[in-house]
């Protein structure tokens, strides 16, 4: 039975979030995906700050026998709040809040609930860790639906530059989550997706397969950098910021036959309004 819960908890990994954010942006709502990405990055950073700032133990910290070695491997770092619970709630809850489709909302809630439950069943989090994570994730999911992130003027590049400068303040050995969160924030903040999603299933399949191939090829290529280099917060931030821009601008440029640019619009890029 543990193998089932390990498979479920794997749905809270970064790679799954990359797939979810990319497919939603390419195939459903490009501008909504950008807003969700900014909220997701902010949620990621808040989770990291609280987790390492509070430095609270996990259930197996005092009694390793509570969790198997495989389960403990899914629980790096301190306990509160649960990253799996918070980030799953942010991503799937954010998509549900933007789309406002009852069937998807029910499926998203069920997915988040089972991922959160897996953290308890595997004994890698206390109930309080999971509850706080879910509450924080809900806050950022609702924020993602509002689309209140500035999109024009100096802020487009000014904010990412400041974010990358902040990453310079941290030494090598800083928790990886910090560089990941800063990089995602810089990348999504600078993103301006103005392409149109494909409307036929053939186009969607082509974009999904080729787009994810490109993104993960870059992901694993950058992961092959020497440890002494890739573990620097600035380098990690640049890696993830670059991956975001590759997904939001590079892939649409490569697949412009299926992701054509919007035409007949002379208005500035604005956030997507919620679907009603």
N, C-alpha and C positions, 0 to 999 in steps of 0.2 A: 504493500500500500504506500510505503514511503516513496517509491519510484513515481507514483502518480503525483504526489504532492511536490516532489522535486521538479517534475515537468511543469506543473502549474506555476510554481514560484519562478521558474525560468522565464515566464511571460512578463516578469518585472525587470528583465535585464535591459541594459542600454541598447543592445542590438535590436530588440523588439520595438523599443521606443523610436529608434531611427526609422525602422520600416513603417511604423504607424504614422509618424509625422510626414515622411516623404510621400507615401501613397495618398494621404489625405490632401496634401498640398498639390500634388500633380493631378489627381483624379477627381477631386471634389471641390475644394474651395481654396484656390491659391492664396488669396489675401487673408482668408480666415486661418489658413495654415501658418502664415507669417505671424499673426497675432497670437495664435496658440503656441508657436515656437518661443516667442518672447516670454509669455507667461510660464511656459515650461522651464525655460532657463532660469527665471527668477525663482520659481519654486525649487528648483535643483539647488540653487545657491542658498536659499533659506534653510533647506533641509541640511545642507552641509554645515552651515554656520551653527545651527542648533545641535546637530549630532556631535560635532567635535568641540563645541563650546561647553555643552553640558557634560559630555563625556560620561554618560551613564552606562552601566553594564548591561549585557544581554543575559538571558536565563542561564546559558551554559558557561558564563564567565566563572562562576563559583563552583559549578558542577558540570564538567565537560560531558559526563555520562548522559545528561539530559538530551543531547542532540548527537546524531551520528556525524562522522567526519564529513560526509557529503553535504549534510545540512549545514554544518558549521562553515563550510567553504562558501556558502551563499550569503553569509552574514559577516562581512568585513566591517571593521570600525565599530564605534560605540552604538548603543541601541536606540535611543529616542531622538527624533521620531523615525518610524519605519520608512525607509526610502522606497521600498517596493510599493507599500500602500499609498504613500503620498504621490509618487510620480505616476502610478497607474491611475489614481483618481484625477490627477491633473490632466493627463492625456485623454483618457477615454471620457472622463466627465466633461472636459473642455470641448471635445468634438460633439458630445451629446447636447451640451448647452448651446452650441452654435447652430446645430441642425434642428433641434427641437422636434425630433421625430420620435414618437412614443416607442415604436418597436426597437429602434437603435438605442434609445435611452435605457430601456429595460435590459437589453443585452449588455450594454456598457456597465450598468450597475451590477449585474450578475458577475461579469468578468472581474471587476474591481473587488467585489466581495469575496470571490473564491481565491484571488491572489492574496488578499489580506488574510484570509483564513489559513492559507498555506504557511504563513509566517508563524502563526500560533501552533499549528499542528506539528511543524518541524522544530518547535521550541527554540527559535532563533530570535523571538521578540516577546516581550510582555504585552498583555492587552493594552496597557496605556500607550506603549510605543505605536501600536497599530491605530488606535483611536485618534491620537494626535496627528499621525500621518494622514489619515483620512480627512480629518477636519481641515488641515492645511491644504491638502490637495483640492478639496471642494472650493476653498476660497480662491485659489488660483484658476481653477476651472471656470468659475463664474467670471473672474476677471478677464479670462481669455475671450469670453463671449461678448464682452463690452467693446473690445477693440479700441481702448483708450490710449494707444501708444503713438506718440508723435511720429510723423512719417516724412516730413519735409525739412527743408532748410539745412542749416549747419548740423543739426542733431543727427542727421543720417550717418555721417561719418565721425562727428565729434564724440558721440557716446561710445562707439566702438574703440576709438583711439584711447579715450580715458580708461575704458575697461582693460585694454591691453597694457596700458601703463600701470594700472593697479596690479596686474599679474607679475610685473617686474619686482614688486615689493616683497614677494614671497620666495623663499629659497627652495632649492631642490629638496625633495623629500616631503614637501607639503602634500597633504592628501590629494589624490588625483582628481577627486570630485570638484575641487576648487577650479582647477584649470579647465575641466570639461564645462562647468557651468559658465565661467567667464567667456569661453570660446563660443558657446552656443548663443549667449546673450549678444555678443558682438556680431556674430553672423546673422542672426535673425533680425536684429535691429537694423542692420544695413540692407537687408533683403527688400527688394521691390518686385515681387512676382506679378507680371502683367500679361501672362499667357492665359490661353483659354483651355480648359481641360478637354480631353477627347470625349465625344458623345457616343461612340460606338464601342462595343465590347472588344473588337479586334484592336482598336487603337489603345484602349485601356490596358489590355494584356501586353501589348508591345511596350508601352511606356513603363508599366510596372516591372517587366522582366529586364529590359535594357537599362532603365533608370537605376534600379537596385544593383544591377551588375556594375555599373559605373561607380556608384557611391561606395559599394563595399570593396571594390578593387582599390579605390583610393584609401579607404578605411584601413585595410590590411597592409597596404603598401606603407602608409604612414606609421602604422604600428610596428613596422620592422626597423624603424630608426633605432640607433644605439640607445640603450637605457639611460646613459648619462645625459643624453640630449633630450629624449622625449619626455623624461621625467621633470624637466624644468617647467614650472607653471606657464611661462610665456610660450614655450614651444607647444605645450599641450593646448593652450588656448588658441594658438594659431592653427593647430591641426583641426580642432573642432569647428572653429570659425570658418576655415577653408572648406570643410566638408559641407557646412550649411550653405555656403555660397555656391558650391558645386551643385548641390541639390536644387537650389532655388533659381539659379541662373545658368549654370553650366549644362545641366541635363536638358532644360527647356531649349537651350540654343542648339544642342546636338540633335534633339528630337523635335525640332520645330515643325516638321511635317505633321506631327500628331499633337504638338503643343504650340499652336500658332499664337502670335502676339495679338492682343486686342487691337481692333481697328475702329476707326470712327470715333475715337475718344480724344478730346483735347483738354481734358481736365486733369489736375494733378492726381497722383496716386493717393487714394484715401483708404481708410480701413473698411473692411467689409461689414455691412450691416447684418445683424442677426436675421436668420431665416425665420419668418413668422408664418 
